[in-house]
Amino acid sequence: MSKSKSVVETQFLREKRWVLTSREDALRIIAEEMPETDVEGTLAYILSATKEGKTVMLGECRFRQIR
């Protein structure tokens, strides 16, 4: 993970623990999981949904608010 500030936690289906994830890494994950989507728009949606306490699943990755 890069040294940028973490904005969200992520967890892939095959993993058991949540990982702090920077904006850059989140954008990379979104691009890998859903290459046909608007990456910036999708991240904006994920960040707004996680602020409401929701967990968002995109492909094989879950996103949640930092705890």
N, CA, C and O atoms as a Tripos MOL2 file, in Angstrom:
@<TRIPOS>MOLECULE
protein
  268   267    67     0     0
PROTEIN
NO_CHARGES

@<TRIPOS>ATOM
      1 N           0.8460   -1.1730    0.0000 N.3       1 MET1
      2 CA          0.0000    0.0000    0.0000 C.3       1 MET1
      3 C           0.8860    1.2280    0.0000 C.2       1 MET1
      4 O           1.9440    1.2380    0.6300 O.2       1 MET1
      5 N           0.4600    2.2630   -0.7040 N.am      2 SER2
      6 CA          1.2290    3.4960   -0.7620 C.3       2 SER2
      7 C           1.1130    4.2660    0.5490 C.2       2 SER2
      8 O           0.3120    3.9120    1.4150 O.2       2 SER2
      9 N           1.9150    5.3180    0.6910 N.am      3 LYS3
     10 CA          1.9340    6.0940    1.9250 C.3       3 LYS3
     11 C           0.8590    7.1760    1.9510 C.2       3 LYS3
     12 O           0.8310    7.9800    2.8820 O.2       3 LYS3
     13 N          -0.0130    7.2200    0.9720 N.am      4 SER4
     14 CA         -1.1020    8.1790    0.9400 C.3       4 SER4
     15 C          -2.0820    7.8890    2.0710 C.2       4 SER4
     16 O          -2.1270    6.7810    2.6060 O.2       4 SER4
     17 N          -2.8630    8.9050    2.4220 N.am      5 LYS5
     18 CA         -3.8690    8.7610    3.4730 C.3       5 LYS5
     19 C          -4.9200    7.7340    3.0630 C.2       5 LYS5
     20 O          -5.3900    7.7340    1.9250 O.2       5 LYS5
     21 N          -5.2770    6.8760    3.9840 N.am      6 SER6
     22 CA         -6.3000    5.8580    3.7200 C.3       6 SER6
     23 C          -7.6690    6.5170    3.6860 C.2       6 SER6
     24 O          -7.9630    7.4040    4.4870 O.2       6 SER6
     25 N          -8.5100    6.0740    2.7470 N.am      7 VAL7
     26 CA         -9.8460    6.6410    2.6080 C.3       7 VAL7
     27 C         -10.9440    5.6170    2.8490 C.2       7 VAL7
     28 O         -12.0980    5.9830    3.0690 O.2       7 VAL7
     29 N         -10.5930    4.3380    2.8080 N.am      8 VAL8
     30 CA        -11.5790    3.2730    2.9190 C.3       8 VAL8
     31 C         -10.8590    1.9920    3.3170 C.2       8 VAL8
     32 O          -9.6390    1.8930    3.1820 O.2       8 VAL8
     33 N         -11.6190    1.0040    3.8100 N.am      9 GLU9
     34 CA        -11.0610   -0.3220    4.0570 C.3       9 GLU9
     35 C         -11.5730   -1.2650    2.9730 C.2       9 GLU9
     36 O         -12.7150   -1.1560    2.5260 O.2       9 GLU9
     37 N         -10.7150   -2.1880    2.5580 N.am     10 THR10
     38 CA        -11.1060   -3.1550    1.5380 C.3      10 THR10
     39 C         -10.8510   -4.5720    2.0290 C.2      10 THR10
     40 O         -10.0090   -4.8220    2.8920 O.2      10 THR10
     41 N         -11.6130   -5.4850    1.4430 N.am     11 GLN11
     42 CA        -11.4450   -6.9050    1.7490 C.3      11 GLN11
     43 C         -11.8440   -7.6960    0.5100 C.2      11 GLN11
     44 O         -12.9700   -7.5740    0.0270 O.2      11 GLN11
     45 N         -10.9310   -8.5000   -0.0010 N.am     12 PHE12
     46 CA        -11.2610   -9.3930   -1.1050 C.3      12 PHE12
     47 C         -11.9290  -10.6400   -0.5320 C.2      12 PHE12
     48 O         -11.6640  -11.0140    0.6100 O.2      12 PHE12
     49 N         -12.7760  -11.2740   -1.3010 N.am     13 LEU13
     50 CA        -13.5380  -12.4300   -0.8250 C.3      13 LEU13
     51 C         -12.6540  -13.5240   -0.2590 C.2      13 LEU13
     52 O         -13.0530  -14.2050    0.6860 O.2      13 LEU13
     53 N         -11.4800  -13.7080   -0.8060 N.am     14 ARG14
     54 CA        -10.5910  -14.7830   -0.3540 C.3      14 ARG14
     55 C          -9.7970  -14.4100    0.9050 C.2      14 ARG14
     56 O          -9.0530  -15.2390    1.4280 O.2      14 ARG14
     57 N          -9.9470  -13.1700    1.3950 N.am     15 GLU15
     58 CA         -9.2140  -12.7080    2.5800 C.3      15 GLU15
     59 C         -10.1240  -12.6690    3.8060 C.2      15 GLU15
     60 O         -11.3470  -12.5970    3.6850 O.2      15 GLU15
     61 N          -9.5130  -12.7170    4.9760 N.am     16 LYS16
     62 CA        -10.2840  -12.6900    6.2090 C.3      16 LYS16
     63 C         -10.2300  -11.3280    6.9010 C.2      16 LYS16
     64 O         -11.1030  -11.0220    7.7130 O.2      16 LYS16
     65 N          -9.2320  -10.5130    6.6010 N.am     17 ARG17
     66 CA         -9.1160   -9.2420    7.3040 C.3      17 ARG17
     67 C          -9.2860   -8.0610    6.3550 C.2      17 ARG17
     68 O          -9.0630   -8.1620    5.1490 O.2      17 ARG17
     69 N          -9.6860   -6.9450    6.9410 N.am     18 TRP18
     70 CA         -9.8690   -5.7000    6.1960 C.3      18 TRP18
     71 C          -8.5470   -4.9450    6.1640 C.2      18 TRP18
     72 O          -7.7720   -5.0030    7.1190 O.2      18 TRP18
     73 N          -8.2870   -4.2360    5.0620 N.am     19 VAL19
     74 CA         -7.0300   -3.5200    4.8600 C.3      19 VAL19
     75 C          -7.3270   -2.0490    4.5990 C.2      19 VAL19
     76 O          -8.2130   -1.7190    3.8100 O.2      19 VAL19
     77 N          -6.5770   -1.1570    5.2710 N.am     20 LEU20
     78 CA         -6.6880    0.2650    4.9870 C.3      20 LEU20
     79 C          -6.1960    0.5150    3.5650 C.2      20 LEU20
     80 O          -5.1580   -0.0090    3.1620 O.2      20 LEU20
     81 N          -6.9360    1.3080    2.8150 N.am     21 THR21
     82 CA         -6.6440    1.4890    1.4000 C.3      21 THR21
     83 C          -6.6430    2.9650    1.0470 C.2      21 THR21
     84 O          -7.5620    3.6980    1.4120 O.2      21 THR21
     85 N          -5.6090    3.4020    0.3330 N.am     22 SER22
     86 CA         -5.5010    4.8000   -0.0960 C.3      22 SER22
     87 C          -6.4040    5.0440   -1.3020 C.2      22 SER22
     88 O          -6.9090    4.1040   -1.9150 O.2      22 SER22
     89 N          -6.5950    6.2950   -1.6270 N.am     23 ARG23
     90 CA         -7.4020    6.6790   -2.7920 C.3      23 ARG23
     91 C          -6.8260    6.0640   -4.0700 C.2      23 ARG23
     92 O          -7.5680    5.5190   -4.8880 O.2      23 ARG23
     93 N          -5.5160    6.1500   -4.2390 N.am     24 GLU24
     94 CA         -4.8650    5.6180   -5.4360 C.3      24 GLU24
     95 C          -5.0640    4.1140   -5.5640 C.2      24 GLU24
     96 O          -5.3470    3.6050   -6.6490 O.2      24 GLU24
     97 N          -4.9130    3.4090   -4.4480 N.am     25 ASP25
     98 CA         -5.1020    1.9520   -4.4750 C.3      25 ASP25
     99 C          -6.5650    1.5960   -4.7260 C.2      25 ASP25
    100 O          -6.8530    0.6320   -5.4350 O.2      25 ASP25
    101 N          -7.4890    2.3630   -4.1530 N.am     26 ALA26
    102 CA         -8.9140    2.1190   -4.3880 C.3      26 ALA26
    103 C          -9.2530    2.3120   -5.8580 C.2      26 ALA26
    104 O         -10.0030    1.5220   -6.4310 O.2      26 ALA26
    105 N          -8.7080    3.3540   -6.4730 N.am     27 LEU27
    106 CA         -8.9380    3.5870   -7.9040 C.3      27 LEU27
    107 C          -8.3950    2.4320   -8.7390 C.2      27 LEU27
    108 O          -9.0250    2.0150   -9.7120 O.2      27 LEU27
    109 N          -7.2310    1.9160   -8.3620 N.am     28 ARG28
    110 CA         -6.6350    0.7820   -9.0780 C.3      28 ARG28
    111 C          -7.5050   -0.4680   -8.9430 C.2      28 ARG28
    112 O          -7.7190   -1.1880   -9.9180 O.2      28 ARG28
    113 N          -8.0020   -0.7200   -7.7410 N.am     29 ILE29
    114 CA         -8.8610   -1.8860   -7.5050 C.3      29 ILE29
    115 C         -10.1340   -1.7800   -8.3420 C.2      29 ILE29
    116 O         -10.5540   -2.7530   -8.9700 O.2      29 ILE29
    117 N         -10.7420   -0.6020   -8.3480 N.am     30 ILE30
    118 CA        -11.9680   -0.4020   -9.1240 C.3      30 ILE30
    119 C         -11.6960   -0.6390  -10.6040 C.2      30 ILE30
    120 O         -12.4810   -1.3020  -11.2810 O.2      30 ILE30
    121 N         -10.5930   -0.1050  -11.1060 N.am     31 ALA31
    122 CA        -10.2450   -0.2780  -12.5250 C.3      31 ALA31
    123 C         -10.0200   -1.7520  -12.8660 C.2      31 ALA31
    124 O         -10.3720   -2.1930  -13.9600 O.2      31 ALA31
    125 N          -9.4420   -2.5110  -11.9440 N.am     32 GLU32
    126 CA         -9.2030   -3.9330  -12.1820 C.3      32 GLU32
    127 C         -10.4980   -4.7480  -12.1040 C.2      32 GLU32
    128 O         -10.7080   -5.6620  -12.9020 O.2      32 GLU32
    129 N         -11.3560   -4.4180  -11.1510 N.am     33 GLU33
    130 CA        -12.5900   -5.1730  -10.9570 C.3      33 GLU33
    131 C         -13.6480   -4.8390  -12.0020 C.2      33 GLU33
    132 O         -14.3850   -5.7220  -12.4400 O.2      33 GLU33
    133 N         -13.7290   -3.5790  -12.4020 N.am     34 MET34
    134 CA        -14.7590   -3.1280  -13.3500 C.3      34 MET34
    135 C         -14.1250   -2.1830  -14.3760 C.2      34 MET34
    136 O         -14.3360   -0.9720  -14.3010 O.2      34 MET34
    137 N         -13.3590   -2.7070  -15.3240 N.am     35 PRO35
    138 CA        -12.6160   -1.8500  -16.2600 C.3      35 PRO35
    139 C         -13.4990   -0.9780  -17.1500 C.2      35 PRO35
    140 O         -13.0210    0.0300  -17.6690 O.2      35 PRO35
    141 N         -14.7550   -1.3280  -17.3400 N.am     36 GLU36
    142 CA        -15.6240   -0.5590  -18.2220 C.3      36 GLU36
    143 C         -16.3280    0.5970  -17.5140 C.2      36 GLU36
    144 O         -17.0590    1.3490  -18.1580 O.2      36 GLU36
    145 N         -16.1300    0.7550  -16.2290 N.am     37 THR37
    146 CA        -16.8420    1.7740  -15.4610 C.3      37 THR37
    147 C         -16.0430    3.0750  -15.3510 C.2      37 THR37
    148 O         -14.8390    3.1040  -15.6060 O.2      37 THR37
    149 N         -16.7350    4.1480  -14.9660 N.am     38 ASP38
    150 CA        -16.0920    5.4320  -14.6490 C.3      38 ASP38
    151 C         -15.4640    5.2810  -13.2680 C.2      38 ASP38
    152 O         -16.1740    5.2580  -12.2630 O.2      38 ASP38
    153 N         -14.1620    5.1800  -13.2140 N.am     39 VAL39
    154 CA        -13.4520    4.8720  -11.9690 C.3      39 VAL39
    155 C         -13.6690    5.9570  -10.9130 C.2      39 VAL39
    156 O         -13.9850    5.6440   -9.7650 O.2      39 VAL39
    157 N         -13.5030    7.2170  -11.2830 N.am     40 GLU40
    158 CA        -13.6740    8.3170  -10.3200 C.3      40 GLU40
    159 C         -15.1040    8.3770   -9.7940 C.2      40 GLU40
    160 O         -15.3200    8.5650   -8.5970 O.2      40 GLU40
    161 N         -16.0790    8.2180  -10.6890 N.am     41 GLY41
    162 CA        -17.4790    8.2380  -10.2790 C.3      41 GLY41
    163 C         -17.8320    7.0870   -9.3630 C.2      41 GLY41
    164 O         -18.5900    7.2530   -8.4080 O.2      41 GLY41
    165 N         -17.2860    5.9280   -9.6530 N.am     42 THR42
    166 CA        -17.5340    4.7550   -8.8190 C.3      42 THR42
    167 C         -16.9370    4.9440   -7.4370 C.2      42 THR42
    168 O         -17.5660    4.5960   -6.4380 O.2      42 THR42
    169 N         -15.7250    5.4940   -7.3660 N.am     43 LEU43
    170 CA        -15.1170    5.7510   -6.0570 C.3      43 LEU43
    171 C         -15.9340    6.7760   -5.2800 C.2      43 LEU43
    172 O         -16.1180    6.6230   -4.0730 O.2      43 LEU43
    173 N         -16.4210    7.8070   -5.9390 N.am     44 ALA44
    174 CA        -17.2530    8.8150   -5.2660 C.3      44 ALA44
    175 C         -18.5010    8.1540   -4.6700 C.2      44 ALA44
    176 O         -18.8870    8.4510   -3.5400 O.2      44 ALA44
    177 N         -19.1290    7.2560   -5.4390 N.am     45 TYR45
    178 CA        -20.3020    6.5320   -4.9330 C.3      45 TYR45
    179 C         -19.9160    5.6670   -3.7290 C.2      45 TYR45
    180 O         -20.6120    5.6730   -2.7140 O.2      45 TYR45
    181 N         -18.8190    4.9280   -3.8400 N.am     46 ILE46
    182 CA        -18.3860    4.0480   -2.7480 C.3      46 ILE46
    183 C         -18.1360    4.8580   -1.4840 C.2      46 ILE46
    184 O         -18.5610    4.4550   -0.4010 O.2      46 ILE46
    185 N         -17.4560    5.9910   -1.6020 N.am     47 LEU47
    186 CA        -17.1570    6.8120   -0.4290 C.3      47 LEU47
    187 C         -18.4290    7.3690    0.2010 C.2      47 LEU47
    188 O         -18.5410    7.4190    1.4260 O.2      47 LEU47
    189 N         -19.3830    7.7840   -0.6180 N.am     48 SER48
    190 CA        -20.6320    8.3240   -0.0480 C.3      48 SER48
    191 C         -21.4550    7.2140    0.6010 C.2      48 SER48
    192 O         -22.0550    7.4330    1.6530 O.2      48 SER48
    193 N         -21.4940    6.0330   -0.0040 N.am     49 ALA49
    194 CA        -22.2540    4.9180    0.5650 C.3      49 ALA49
    195 C         -21.6240    4.4190    1.8590 C.2      49 ALA49
    196 O         -22.3350    4.0870    2.8070 O.2      49 ALA49
    197 N         -20.2990    4.3640    1.9060 N.am     50 THR50
    198 CA        -19.6440    3.8760    3.1230 C.3      50 THR50
    199 C         -19.7750    4.8800    4.2640 C.2      50 THR50
    200 O         -19.7720    4.4800    5.4280 O.2      50 THR50
    201 N         -19.8900    6.1600    3.9650 N.am     51 LYS51
    202 CA        -20.1120    7.1570    5.0230 C.3      51 LYS51
    203 C         -21.4570    6.9410    5.7040 C.2      51 LYS51
    204 O         -21.6400    7.3220    6.8600 O.2      51 LYS51
    205 N         -22.3980    6.3280    4.9860 N.am     52 GLU52
    206 CA        -23.7130    6.0080    5.5500 C.3      52 GLU52
    207 C         -23.7050    4.6740    6.2890 C.2      52 GLU52
    208 O         -24.7470    4.2240    6.7670 O.2      52 GLU52
    209 N         -22.5480    4.0440    6.3850 N.am     53 GLY53
    210 CA        -22.4220    2.7870    7.1050 C.3      53 GLY53
    211 C         -22.6070    1.5490    6.2520 C.2      53 GLY53
    212 O         -22.5880    0.4340    6.7740 O.2      53 GLY53
    213 N         -22.7850    1.7180    4.9520 N.am     54 LYS54
    214 CA        -22.9820    0.5770    4.0640 C.3      54 LYS54
    215 C         -21.6520   -0.0500    3.6750 C.2      54 LYS54
    216 O         -20.6200    0.6200    3.6500 O.2      54 LYS54
    217 N         -21.6890   -1.3310    3.3750 N.am     55 THR55
    218 CA        -20.5580   -2.0310    2.7790 C.3      55 THR55
    219 C         -20.8940   -2.2300    1.3120 C.2      55 THR55
    220 O         -21.9640   -2.7420    0.9820 O.2      55 THR55
    221 N         -19.9820   -1.8270    0.4250 N.am     56 VAL56
    222 CA        -20.2150   -1.9020   -1.0140 C.3      56 VAL56
    223 C         -19.3560   -3.0210   -1.5720 C.2      56 VAL56
    224 O         -18.1670   -3.1160   -1.2700 O.2      56 VAL56
    225 N         -19.9700   -3.8690   -2.3900 N.am     57 MET57
    226 CA        -19.2340   -4.9510   -3.0270 C.3      57 MET57
    227 C         -19.1130   -4.6550   -4.5130 C.2      57 MET57
    228 O         -20.0970   -4.3560   -5.1890 O.2      57 MET57
    229 N         -17.8930   -4.7440   -4.9990 N.am     58 LEU58
    230 CA        -17.6110   -4.5050   -6.4150 C.3      58 LEU58
    231 C         -16.7430   -5.6480   -6.9080 C.2      58 LEU58
    232 O         -15.5750   -5.7540   -6.5320 O.2      58 LEU58
    233 N         -17.3020   -6.4910   -7.7370 N.am     59 GLY59
    234 CA        -16.5560   -7.6650   -8.1710 C.3      59 GLY59
    235 C         -16.2700   -8.5620   -6.9860 C.2      59 GLY59
    236 O         -17.1920   -9.0100   -6.3060 O.2      59 GLY59
    237 N         -14.9960   -8.8260   -6.7350 N.am     60 GLU60
    238 CA        -14.6000   -9.6840   -5.6210 C.3      60 GLU60
    239 C         -14.0590   -8.8970   -4.4340 C.2      60 GLU60
    240 O         -13.4010   -9.4600   -3.5590 O.2      60 GLU60
    241 N         -14.3360   -7.5910   -4.4050 N.am     61 CYS61
    242 CA        -13.8050   -6.7360   -3.3420 C.3      61 CYS61
    243 C         -14.9310   -6.0140   -2.6170 C.2      61 CYS61
    244 O         -15.8650   -5.5050   -3.2360 O.2      61 CYS61
    245 N         -14.8230   -5.9800   -1.2970 N.am     62 ARG62
    246 CA        -15.7660   -5.2270   -0.4730 C.3      62 ARG62
    247 C         -15.0850   -3.9470   -0.0100 C.2      62 ARG62
    248 O         -13.8780   -3.9210    0.2310 O.2      62 ARG62
    249 N         -15.8720   -2.8930    0.1090 N.am     63 PHE63
    250 CA        -15.3890   -1.6010    0.5930 C.3      63 PHE63
    251 C         -16.2500   -1.2110    1.7960 C.2      63 PHE63
    252 O         -17.4680   -1.3920    1.7730 O.2      63 PHE63
    253 N         -15.6160   -0.6720    2.8540 N.am     64 ARG64
    254 CA        -16.3770   -0.1640    4.0010 C.3      64 ARG64
    255 C         -15.6330    1.0380    4.5820 C.2      64 ARG64
    256 O         -14.4640    1.2840    4.2830 O.2      64 ARG64
    257 N         -16.3560    1.7710    5.4220 N.am     65 GLN65
    258 CA        -15.8000    2.9360    6.0930 C.3      65 GLN65
    259 C         -14.6870    2.5030    7.0430 C.2      65 GLN65
    260 O         -14.7470    1.4210    7.6280 O.2      65 GLN65
    261 N         -13.6880    3.3400    7.1910 N.am     66 ILE66
    262 CA        -12.5890    3.0400    8.1280 C.3      66 ILE66
    263 C         -13.1420    3.0080    9.5370 C.2      66 ILE66
    264 O         -13.8860    3.8980    9.9500 O.2      66 ILE66
    265 N         -12.7710    1.9770   10.2630 N.am     67 ARG67
    266 CA        -13.2540    1.8270   11.6510 C.3      67 ARG67
    267 C         -12.1560    2.0820   12.6240 C.2      67 ARG67
    268 O         -12.3730    2.0020   13.8340 O.2      67 ARG67
@<TRIPOS>BOND
     1     1     2 1
     2     2     3 1
     3     3     4 2
     4     3     5 am
     5     5     6 1
     6     6     7 1
     7     7     8 2
     8     7     9 am
     9     9    10 1
    10    10    11 1
    11    11    12 2
    12    11    13 am
    13    13    14 1
    14    14    15 1
    15    15    16 2
    16    15    17 am
    17    17    18 1
    18    18    19 1
    19    19    20 2
    20    19    21 am
    21    21    22 1
    22    22    23 1
    23    23    24 2
    24    23    25 am
    25    25    26 1
    26    26    27 1
    27    27    28 2
    28    27    29 am
    29    29    30 1
    30    30    31 1
    31    31    32 2
    32    31    33 am
    33    33    34 1
    34    34    35 1
    35    35    36 2
    36    35    37 am
    37    37    38 1
    38    38    39 1
    39    39    40 2
    40    39    41 am
    41    41    42 1
    42    42    43 1
    43    43    44 2
    44    43    45 am
    45    45    46 1
    46    46    47 1
    47    47    48 2
    48    47    49 am
    49    49    50 1
    50    50    51 1
    51    51    52 2
    52    51    53 am
    53    53    54 1
    54    54    55 1
    55    55    56 2
    56    55    57 am
    57    57    58 1
    58    58    59 1
    59    59    60 2
    60    59    61 am
    61    61    62 1
    62    62    63 1
    63    63    64 2
    64    63    65 am
    65    65    66 1
    66    66    67 1
    67    67    68 2
    68    67    69 am
    69    69    70 1
    70    70    71 1
    71    71    72 2
    72    71    73 am
    73    73    74 1
    74    74    75 1
    75    75    76 2
    76    75    77 am
    77    77    78 1
    78    78    79 1
    79    79    80 2
    80    79    81 am
    81    81    82 1
    82    82    83 1
    83    83    84 2
    84    83    85 am
    85    85    86 1
    86    86    87 1
    87    87    88 2
    88    87    89 am
    89    89    90 1
    90    90    91 1
    91    91    92 2
    92    91    93 am
    93    93    94 1
    94    94    95 1
    95    95    96 2
    96    95    97 am
    97    97    98 1
    98    98    99 1
    99    99   100 2
   100    99   101 am
   101   101   102 1
   102   102   103 1
   103   103   104 2
   104   103   105 am
   105   105   106 1
   106   106   107 1
   107   107   108 2
   108   107   109 am
   109   109   110 1
   110   110   111 1
   111   111   112 2
   112   111   113 am
   113   113   114 1
   114   114   115 1
   115   115   116 2
   116   115   117 am
   117   117   118 1
   118   118   119 1
   119   119   120 2
   120   119   121 am
   121   121   122 1
   122   122   123 1
   123   123   124 2
   124   123   125 am
   125   125   126 1
   126   126   127 1
   127   127   128 2
   128   127   129 am
   129   129   130 1
   130   130   131 1
   131   131   132 2
   132   131   133 am
   133   133   134 1
   134   134   135 1
   135   135   136 2
   136   135   137 am
   137   137   138 1
   138   138   139 1
   139   139   140 2
   140   139   141 am
   141   141   142 1
   142   142   143 1
   143   143   144 2
   144   143   145 am
   145   145   146 1
   146   146   147 1
   147   147   148 2
   148   147   149 am
   149   149   150 1
   150   150   151 1
   151   151   152 2
   152   151   153 am
   153   153   154 1
   154   154   155 1
   155   155   156 2
   156   155   157 am
   157   157   158 1
   158   158   159 1
   159   159   160 2
   160   159   161 am
   161   161   162 1
   162   162   163 1
   163   163   164 2
   164   163   165 am
   165   165   166 1
   166   166   167 1
   167   167   168 2
   168   167   169 am
   169   169   170 1
   170   170   171 1
   171   171   172 2
   172   171   173 am
   173   173   174 1
   174   174   175 1
   175   175   176 2
   176   175   177 am
   177   177   178 1
   178   178   179 1
   179   179   180 2
   180   179   181 am
   181   181   182 1
   182   182   183 1
   183   183   184 2
   184   183   185 am
   185   185   186 1
   186   186   187 1
   187   187   188 2
   188   187   189 am
   189   189   190 1
   190   190   191 1
   191   191   192 2
   192   191   193 am
   193   193   194 1
   194   194   195 1
   195   195   196 2
   196   195   197 am
   197   197   198 1
   198   198   199 1
   199   199   200 2
   200   199   201 am
   201   201   202 1
   202   202   203 1
   203   203   204 2
   204   203   205 am
   205   205   206 1
   206   206   207 1
   207   207   208 2
   208   207   209 am
   209   209   210 1
   210   210   211 1
   211   211   212 2
   212   211   213 am
   213   213   214 1
   214   214   215 1
   215   215   216 2
   216   215   217 am
   217   217   218 1
   218   218   219 1
   219   219   220 2
   220   219   221 am
   221   221   222 1
   222   222   223 1
   223   223   224 2
   224   223   225 am
   225   225   226 1
   226   226   227 1
   227   227   228 2
   228   227   229 am
   229   229   230 1
   230   230   231 1
   231   231   232 2
   232   231   233 am
   233   233   234 1
   234   234   235 1
   235   235   236 2
   236   235   237 am
   237   237   238 1
   238   238   239 1
   239   239   240 2
   240   239   241 am
   241   241   242 1
   242   242   243 1
   243   243   244 2
   244   243   245 am
   245   245   246 1
   246   246   247 1
   247   247   248 2
   248   247   249 am
   249   249   250 1
   250   250   251 1
   251   251   252 2
   252   251   253 am
   253   253   254 1
   254   254   255 1
   255   255   256 2
   256   255   257 am
   257   257   258 1
   258   258   259 1
   259   259   260 2
   260   259   261 am
   261   261   262 1
   262   262   263 1
   263   263   264 2
   264   263   265 am
   265   265   266 1
   266   266   267 1
   267   267   268 2
@<TRIPOS>SUBSTRUCTURE
     1 MET1         2 RESIDUE 1 A MET
     2 SER2         6 RESIDUE 1 A SER
     3 LYS3        10 RESIDUE 1 A LYS
     4 SER4        14 RESIDUE 1 A SER
     5 LYS5        18 RESIDUE 1 A LYS
     6 SER6        22 RESIDUE 1 A SER
     7 VAL7        26 RESIDUE 1 A VAL
     8 VAL8        30 RESIDUE 1 A VAL
     9 GLU9        34 RESIDUE 1 A GLU
    10 THR10       38 RESIDUE 1 A THR
    11 GLN11       42 RESIDUE 1 A GLN
    12 PHE12       46 RESIDUE 1 A PHE
    13 LEU13       50 RESIDUE 1 A LEU
    14 ARG14       54 RESIDUE 1 A ARG
    15 GLU15       58 RESIDUE 1 A GLU
    16 LYS16       62 RESIDUE 1 A LYS
    17 ARG17       66 RESIDUE 1 A ARG
    18 TRP18       70 RESIDUE 1 A TRP
    19 VAL19       74 RESIDUE 1 A VAL
    20 LEU20       78 RESIDUE 1 A LEU
    21 THR21       82 RESIDUE 1 A THR
    22 SER22       86 RESIDUE 1 A SER
    23 ARG23       90 RESIDUE 1 A ARG
    24 GLU24       94 RESIDUE 1 A GLU
    25 ASP25       98 RESIDUE 1 A ASP
    26 ALA26      102 RESIDUE 1 A ALA
    27 LEU27      106 RESIDUE 1 A LEU
    28 ARG28      110 RESIDUE 1 A ARG
    29 ILE29      114 RESIDUE 1 A ILE
    30 ILE30      118 RESIDUE 1 A ILE
    31 ALA31      122 RESIDUE 1 A ALA
    32 GLU32      126 RESIDUE 1 A GLU
    33 GLU33      130 RESIDUE 1 A GLU
    34 MET34      134 RESIDUE 1 A MET
    35 PRO35      138 RESIDUE 1 A PRO
    36 GLU36      142 RESIDUE 1 A GLU
    37 THR37      146 RESIDUE 1 A THR
    38 ASP38      150 RESIDUE 1 A ASP
    39 VAL39      154 RESIDUE 1 A VAL
    40 GLU40      158 RESIDUE 1 A GLU
    41 GLY41      162 RESIDUE 1 A GLY
    42 THR42      166 RESIDUE 1 A THR
    43 LEU43      170 RESIDUE 1 A LEU
    44 ALA44      174 RESIDUE 1 A ALA
    45 TYR45      178 RESIDUE 1 A TYR
    46 ILE46      182 RESIDUE 1 A ILE
    47 LEU47      186 RESIDUE 1 A LEU
    48 SER48      190 RESIDUE 1 A SER
    49 ALA49      194 RESIDUE 1 A ALA
    50 THR50      198 RESIDUE 1 A THR
    51 LYS51      202 RESIDUE 1 A LYS
    52 GLU52      206 RESIDUE 1 A GLU
    53 GLY53      210 RESIDUE 1 A GLY
    54 LYS54      214 RESIDUE 1 A LYS
    55 THR55      218 RESIDUE 1 A THR
    56 VAL56      222 RESIDUE 1 A VAL
    57 MET57      226 RESIDUE 1 A MET
    58 LEU58      230 RESIDUE 1 A LEU
    59 GLY59      234 RESIDUE 1 A GLY
    60 GLU60      238 RESIDUE 1 A GLU
    61 CYS61      242 RESIDUE 1 A CYS
    62 ARG62      246 RESIDUE 1 A ARG
    63 PHE63      250 RESIDUE 1 A PHE
    64 ARG64      254 RESIDUE 1 A ARG
    65 GLN65      258 RESIDUE 1 A GLN
    66 ILE66      262 RESIDUE 1 A ILE
    67 ARG67      266 RESIDUE 1 A ARG
